[in-house]
Each structure stands twice: as structure tokens, then as C-alpha cells.
Amino acid sequence: MAATAPPIKLYTSHQCPWAQRAEIILAELNIPHEQELIDLAVPRTEEYLKINPRGLVPSLAYGDEIITESAIVAQFIADLNPSHLLPASADPQAALKRARIAFFVDTFVSKLGPHFGKLQFAPPGADLDATAQAYVDNVVKEIDPLLADAAPFFGGSDKITLAEVQTGSFVIRLLRLPKHDIIKDLSAELQTKAPNFYRWATAVAEVPSVKSTFPEDDVVAGIKRKRAQFAAQAKA
Ligand SMILES: N[C@@H](CCC(=O)N[C@@H](CS)C(=O)NCC(=O)O)C(=O)O
């Protein structure tokens, strides 16, 4: 008889794009699990700090084992459940595909992340034109070429891959937050200057596991709360 799989519990906040990575992969692979919501508006409890001493979400309990850091949580779930997300074999083509996905995710986070953070959380009245320009320039130079064969997903895949799991939460924010006046609408410029990226991004934002883990109003409320917190810290 097969051993029963250890229960999975995700400590998460539906407002957090890093935690959404874990929610996306669990939804995409239909993995039964329990969720515990961590309220980011208040200090972490002693109990949660024992689970994750950094006090961040997400954290994943796999039986008695705790895994933290969203990229590692998503990779762990992908490794545990061979699927369309990531080829698992030692075949050189599969290893190459994993390397390509890892490079894409690394580039997305390192080249776009800092600019996107500033676009969302800069103090009111900040001049964000240069930041928006830097974001677009990096999409054009660094990301668009990596999506030349997207169909519509990374590496010519017709289903999402680990590349979309790790970046989808940021993509859906890029496309949805302008509607709430949280960030500037870069769609028209991206559509013209980075057509591969724009096509890919619009497909990613429609994926059920990405959409269903993005409670828009809750996310907007979380960003407003964090902005107010940063503004108060800057004044102090
Ligand atoms: N590098 C971490 C980043 C996670 C992170 O920054 N989470 C934020 C929420 S989006 C958090 O828990 N912040 C604690 C707080 O706001 O008090 C990961 O990828 O898991």
C-alpha cells in the first residue's frame, strides 16, 4: 500500500505576490491543502515566528517539515509533483529547459522587480516617469527576447510552466493595478515595444490558477495599507 502523503498547509496572505506564487502552483496542480491566513497588518504572533523566524509569507508545512521563501516553496511543489510545469528527467533537453526557465525567472525578478516595487510603493507625488521608463526598457532589452517562442507560454508551451508560476502574480498586477490608479498604465507602450512580452502577459493574466488567486480588491487594499505605512516611516 502506498504511504499517505504528508498533509500540506500553506501560511499565506492573499495580498502578497510572493505568497501568490505558492497559491498558483497548488491551484494549478489541484493539490489538496489547508491554508492559514497571516494578517500582515499586525505583528506576527510568536507561534508564526516559530514557523518562519523571518515573519514573512509564504511558508509551507509539509508534514512536520517547514519550507520558506516563495521560489523554494514553488520549486519544492514542482519537484514533488512532476507535471506540465517543469520537465523532471535527467535528459539533457529537460535539464536545458529547467535552466532556461530558471534564467527567465531570475531575469524577471532582478531586472523588473526593483522598478515594479517603486511603481507600487513610492511616496505620493514622487516622479515615477524615469522608473516607468526603466521598467519598459528592461522588458524590451531583457525579457521580450526570451519570449520570442512563447506559444502562448514560456518555451513554446501551450500550458503554463514554472516560469509563469514564479512570475504570474507580478504580471497580473502589472495589467490590473492601473485600473485602480495604483500604477501607470504601460500596456500601450509594452504592446508596441515588447510585443512578445505583451502577448505572453495577457495570456498569463487569464490563466485560471493565476486569476483565481488574485482577489483584486484585497490586493489593492493591501498596497494602500503598505504605502501608508512607508509614507509614515519616511516622515518619522
Ligand atoms: N523573499 C520572500 C519575500 C516574501 C515577502 O516579502 N512577503 C511579504 C508580504 S508580500 C511579507 O511577509 N512581509 C511581512 C510584513 O509585511 O510584515 C519570498 O519570496 O518568500
The ligand as a MOL file (V3000), in Angstrom:
LIG
                    3D

  0  0  0     0  0            999 V3000
M  V30 BEGIN CTAB
M  V30 COUNTS 20 19 0 0 0
M  V30 BEGIN ATOM
M  V30 1 N 11.6990 36.6500 -0.4060 0
M  V30 2 C 10.4270 36.3450 0.2290 0
M  V30 3 C 9.6020 37.6120 0.2320 0
M  V30 4 C 8.2630 37.4010 0.9340 0
M  V30 5 C 7.6700 38.7310 1.3910 0
M  V30 6 O 8.2910 39.8000 1.2640 0
M  V30 7 N 6.4510 38.6600 1.9380 0
M  V30 8 C 5.8700 39.8610 2.4920 0
M  V30 9 C 4.4400 40.0680 2.0530 0
M  V30 10 S 4.3270 40.3460 0.3140 0
M  V30 11 C 5.8210 39.7400 3.9990 0
M  V30 12 O 5.5790 38.6790 4.5330 0
M  V30 13 N 6.0330 40.8710 4.6600 0
M  V30 14 C 5.9550 40.9660 6.0770 0
M  V30 15 C 5.2000 42.1880 6.5000 0
M  V30 16 O 4.6300 42.8700 5.6490 0
M  V30 17 O 5.1660 42.4220 7.7110 0
M  V30 18 C 9.7300 35.2310 -0.5500 0
M  V30 19 O 9.9320 35.1820 -1.7670 0
M  V30 20 O 9.0210 34.4240 0.0640 0
M  V30 END ATOM
M  V30 BEGIN BOND
M  V30 1 1 1 2
M  V30 2 1 2 3
M  V30 3 1 2 18
M  V30 4 1 3 4
M  V30 5 1 4 5
M  V30 6 2 5 6
M  V30 7 1 5 7
M  V30 8 1 7 8
M  V30 9 1 8 9
M  V30 10 1 8 11
M  V30 11 1 9 10
M  V30 12 2 11 12
M  V30 13 1 11 13
M  V30 14 1 13 14
M  V30 15 1 14 15
M  V30 16 2 15 16
M  V30 17 1 15 17
M  V30 18 2 18 19
M  V30 19 1 18 20
M  V30 END BOND
M  V30 END CTAB
M  END
